[in-house]
């Protein structure tokens, strides 16, 4: 007699095991403890075997019958259903272990120790917000360039062009790690070079942005013989202000107790007061410099007179004497260097733009935004100084 849902629901447990057949080897196994388990008896290569389909009612009568028919088809093809299930389970686990989600998190864990904490948080946020929800469950070796591009287009559609480019870079690093660990054949993300909308740029100044080269530049500056020029170039690297803002810096603008340099609006390109948080090592360097130039008006007086600041040409010539040609590094290049590396490390773009003192579109807001994001910028500037110190020492 075929089983029915009415019959199955009405089954009562006893102190003995009960079995009720549905045909074709399928039966319900009712244990004294109350469990109702679907099983199928079959023979394969002369041996009696049993296949389980799960418990009723989680597995319905219809689902159990479908399982039986699928098993019968496998037997007819010379496939043992039990072995097939084990292989499928192993394959599924392998696919799960090779999923983009697993590989991405493994790559992150292996690399986060070499990043500044804030950068690591940004990288993880991009992975978990934009990549994993769409592609996380797929085996990384099966993901196509089109699938990655679809993810990036969604980011572009919300106006985050820079984030789309950084996400593509992150995908490339994850895929290369998958290749290195034998879970993908190639870096599929590499096929998307040139596929994204370009990041808008208002101009270009030659700049060094490769971390090891930045460390070498800082060491070269350390060795420059002129104390005032050496201090000025270091200040450019650590504060990334404009050349004019730096060269005309006055001791009256430096607040050692408050750890900040407040540049008046009259000297700023956008005519807004600008606050530069000063990291610990910058404050220490300024105190050393104060012993030499603190008696005058300017931090960096010219070679011929304390009443005039150092010239832009003096800074540029120093870079050239150190071997940094026109197409390699410029005085303005320190700003590009900081902008590029801070963005790559995942700092909030608004913090970076405010610290660069770039123009505010809303002129009314601009009059009040000089202290905007100041706590966040203080932290960023200290971490930037720590990062540069690490590059100089060759430890980052």
N, C-alpha and C positions, 0 to 999 in steps of 0.2 A: 504494500500500500504506500502511495506517495505521501510524503509529509506535507503538512499545511502549517501556516503561521498560527492558526487557531489551536491546533494540536500542540505545537511547540510552546506556546505561551501557557498552556494549561498543564504542562508537565510538572509533576511533583517529585521531589527527591525522596529516596528511600535509603535504607542502610546498605543497599547494594548498588553496584554499577549497573546502569541501564543503557541499552543500545537500541536505537530505532533507525531502520534502514530507509533510504530514499531511492535506492536503485543505483546501478552502475558503480557500486563500491562505496557510495557516499552514505554516511550515517551520522546521527547525533549521539554523542557520548555524554551521558548524564552522571556526574559523580555524586557520591553521598554528601559532599560539601556544598553542592548546589550548582557547580559549574556545568554549563552546556557547551560542549566543544564539538566543532565540526571536524570529522576525520574521513579519510578515504582509504579503503583497503585495495591494494592492487598487487599484481605480480609482475616482476621485471627480471628477465633472464633466469627464470625458474625460481626466483626468491620472493617470498611474501614480504611486502613492505607496507608502511602506513604513512600517509601524508596528512598534515594538519592545515586547516584553513582559518583557525581562529575561533572565538567564542560567539555564541548566539546571545543576545540579539545584535551585538556590535557588527558581526558579519551576518547579513540577512540570509534567508533561505535561497533567494535568487542569486546572491553573490557566491554562496557555497556551490550551487549548481554550476555557475559559470566557471568556477575553479575546477570542478570535476571535469567539465567538457574540455577545458584547456589542457588538463593533465592527460586525458585520454588521447588528445591529438598528439601530445609529445610522445607518449608511449608508442603510438602508431608509427611515429617517425624514428623510433629507436632511441628516444631520449628518456632517461630516467628523471621523472619530475622532481624527485628529492635532490638529485645532483644538480639539476638545472636551477633549482631555487638557491642552493648554496652558492653556485657560480654567480647568479644574479645579485645575491646579497653582497658577495665580495666585490663585484664590479661596482655596485652602487656605493659601497664604502670607499673604494678607490677614487670614484668620481667625486665623492664628498671631500676626501682628503686633498684632491686636486682642484677643488672649486676656487674661483677667484677670491671668495671671502676668506678661505683658509690661507691661501698663498699670500694675500695682501696683508693679513694680520701677522703672519709669520715674518714677512719682509719688514713690516713696521717694528716688530719686537726686536729684530736683529739690528736695526739701524738707529732706533731712537736714542740709544746711549751716546751717539756721536753728534746729536743735534742739541741746540738750545731748547729748553723745555717748551717755550712758547711755540717754536717752530714745529716740534713734535705734535703738539696739540692741534695745530692748524692742519698738518698733513693727515692726522687721524680723522679730523672733522670732515675733510674733503672725501676721504675714502668712505666713511660711514654715511655721509649725507648724500653724495652724488653717485658713487660707483656701486657699492654693495646692494642697495635696494633694487637696482635694475639687473645687475649682472652677477651678483654675489653667489648665487646657487649654481651657476654654470661652470663646468670644468674649464679651467683657464685655457687649455690647449684647443678648445673648440670655439672660442670667442672670435668673431670676425671684426675686421676694421669697421664695417658698417655699424655693428652693434655699439662699438666704442664711440663712433661719431654721433650716433643718436643720443648717447648720454651727454656728450659735449655740446650738442646743439641745444639741449634743454637748458644747459648752463648759460649759453650765449643768449638764449631767448629771454632770460631774466636780466640781461644787460651786463652780466659779469664776464666780460671778455678776458680780463687778466686771469680770473679764476679758471676759465676754460683752458687756457694755455697751461697754467700750473697743474691742472688735473691731468692733462695729456702727458705732461712730463712725469707725473707720479705714476700714471698707467705704464709708461715706458719702462720705468725702473722696476715696477712690479713684474712686468712681463719678462724683462731680462733676468730677474731673479728666478722666475719660473723656468726659463731656459737653462740656467745654471744648475738648478736642482732637478732637472729631468722631467718637468711637468708640462713643458710646452716646447714646441720645435723651434719657434722663432718669436721675435718681438713684433706682434701684430700692430701695436700702436705706432711703430715706425712708418707704416704705410700712410699715416695721416699728416705727415709733414706738409704744410702749406694748405691744409684743408680748413683751418679755422680763420675767422675774421682777424685781420692784423690788429695788434695793440697800437692805438694812436700815439704818436710821438711828435712833440712840437719842435724838436731839434736834436742834434747829435754832437756830443763832445767826446773825443777819444778818452777812454777810461779803462782802467784795469778792474776786472770783476772776478777773475779766477782766484779762489781763496789763497792758493800757494803763492801766486804772483803778488797778491795784496800783502801777504806776510813779508815777501822779499822787498817790496816797496817800503814798508815800514822800517825794515832793518837798514835800507839804504838811507832813509831819512835820519835814522839814529846816528849814522856815521857822517852826516854832513857837517862840515867844520864850523859854519856860521851859526852861533847859538840862537840868534833871533829868528833867522830864516828856518832853522830846524824846528823851533818851537811853533812857528806859524804854520808850517806844513803839517805838523802833528795835530794842531788845533783844527785845521781843515779836515783832516781824516776823521777825527773824533766828533766834530760838531757839524760837519758838512754844510756850513753856511756859505753864502756867496763871498767871492774874493773881496769885494768892496766892504762888505759887512765885517769881515775879519780884519782887514788891513787898518780900518779906521776904529777898531775897538779901543775903548777908553777904560782905564782902571775904575772910573766912577760907575761904570755899568756892571761891574762884577760884584755879585753878592756872595761872598764866601760862606756866610752863615746859612743863607737860604739855598746854596748850591745851584745858583742860576746866573745866567748872563741875560740881561734885559736890553735888547737893542732898540733904540728909539725909532719911532715911525719915520722920522726925517731921513734916516739912512737906509730904510728898507725899500726894495723895489716896488712893493705894493702899498707903501705908505701906511703900514700897520705896525704897531709895536710887536716885537717878536721875542718870545722867551725861549732861551736855550738851556735846558736842564744840563747841569755839569756833573758828569760821573766822577767818582772818587779819584781816579787816576788823573783826570783832567784838572781837578782842583789842586792836586798835589803838584802837577807840572806848573800851574799858574803861580803857586806860592814860590816855587823855585825861580820862575821868571821874574817875579816881583822884586827879588833881590837885585836884579840888574836894571830893570826899566821902571820899577815902581815909583821912582822919584819924578817921573814925567807924566805927560797926559796919556800917551798911547802905550798899549801893550807891546806893539811891534813898531818902534820908531825906525825912521830911515837911517841909512848909513852915514849921512852927512849932517843930519840935524834931528834933535829930539822933538822939535816942534812940528815935524811932518812925519806921516806914517810911511811904512815900507811900501814900495811900489809893486804893482802887479807883475811887472817885468822881472823884478828880483826873484819872485817865487817861480815864475816860468823858467828863468835861466837856471835856477837851482835844479829843477827837474831835468833840464837838458844836460846839465853837467853831470848828473847822476846816470845819464844814458837813456833817459826816457824821451824818445823822439816825438814829433808832433802827432803822428798817427797812433801813438801808444798811450800817452797820458797828458792831460792838460790840467790847469789849476781848477777849472770847473769840473773836471772829471771826478773829483772827490765826491761831488754831489751825486753824479751818476752811479758811482761805485756803491755809495750807501743805499741809494734808491733800489738798485738792482738786487743787492744782497739781502736787504731787509725784506723786500717783496718775496724773494725766493725762500726766505726763512718763514714766511707766512704771517708777518705782522699785518695788523689792520691797515689797509691802504689809507684810510682817513688819518691815522696817526702819522704815517710817513709823510703824506702830503702837507699836513699842518706843520710838521717839523721842518720840512723843506721850505715852508713859507710860500707855497705856491698860491696863485691868485684865488680869491674867493669870488664866485660868480655873483653872489648876493652882496652888493656893496654895503647894505645896512648891517647885515650879519657880520661882515668883515671887520667892522669897527669894534666888535665885542668878542671876536673869536681868538684873540691872542693867547688866552688861557685854556682854550678848548682842548680836551683830552690830556690835560697837563699831568695828572697822576699816571696815566698810561704811558705818556711820552717820557716821564722821568724813568720809569722802569725800562722802557725800550732803550733809552740812551745809555743807561748803566749796562744793560745786557749787550748793547752794541760795543761799548768800550771793552767789556770782558771778552767779547768775540775777537776784536782786533788784537787784544793782548795775547790771546791764544794763537792767532795766526802768526804774530811776531815771534812767538816762542816755538812755533812749529808744532803746537799741541792740538790744533783743531783741523 
